[in-house]
Amino acid sequence: MEELTQLQKIVSIIIDFCVRYSFQIVGALIILGLGIYIAGWISKFVVRLCEKKGLDVTLTIFMARIVKLIILTFVIIMALGKFGISVAPLIAALGAMAFGVSFALQGPLSNCGAGLVIIMTRPFVVGNTISMEGVHGVVEEVTLATTILSTEDGERITIPNKQIVGEVLINSFENKVVETSIGISYEGDPETAIAIVREILSSFPKIPTDPSPQIGIEEYADSSINIGMRYWVPTKAYYETLYAVNLSIYKKFKDAGITIPYPQRDIHIVSDVNQTA
């Protein structure tokens, strides 16, 4: 019975509040609704404007989110004002709370600070291939806290931004270099082999011509003349392209009569003709 009485009191307080502040509630809801709609529209407009100017995707998203956050902040202040609530004490309380929380969230905040540095300095952008600390992949997204990479295997790598700033970072842009070699016999013609490899690489549409592939004699090994090659492929098609190129080289060499030798060693046995049984 006592619980029912308490519930009735709560319901009565809520009804009294709604009746007394009905116009303020409706006004605040209208302000919030319009504010959210306008913030979303302006955010999309900023994205379209940045894309038209050719700005980086990461910087575009960051600017759109900041604009939306600023507008929503003013909208909330206006909505609270409908109830006669002074926002000055609220802002002061939030500032004090933020100061205390900053000590407990030093790790996440340092990631956000590093993310801001990445967004402003742009050492890489979405679509670039980066390598650092033993990991590499294509940049899919850069947020304030993390940078997300994807690999050819479909893996998703999330790196805290503070691990990126201040570290050695290799940016290969959209492509990754392939460095490999293949041996031909000393009886073969290196110039013919180089011409075949060059023709094969030029036949693959995924292999860019700028920078152009580099092909030449890499080494005079014990059993072969090694033809070295360096060419660039899209990171997401790295192994797919590498394996296809290797197979094409094998087939073309076989058709051209170019031998790919295996390691061999000649052993000469010298017998002593004067040796008696």
Secondary structure, DSSP 8 states (H G I E B T S, - for coil): -HHHHHHHHHHHHHHHHHHHTHHHHHHHHHHHHHHHHHHHHHHHHHHHHHHHHT--HHHHHHHHHHHHHHHHHHHHHHHHHTTT--HHHHHHHHHHHHHHHHHHTHHHHHHHHHHHHHHHH-SS-TT-EEEETTEEEEEEEE-SSEEEEE-TTS-EEEEEGGGTTTS--EEEETEEEEEEEEEE-TTS-HHHHHHHHHHHHHH-TTS-SSS--EEEEEEE-SS-EEEEEEEEEEGGGHHHHHHHHHHHHHHHHHHTT---------------TT---
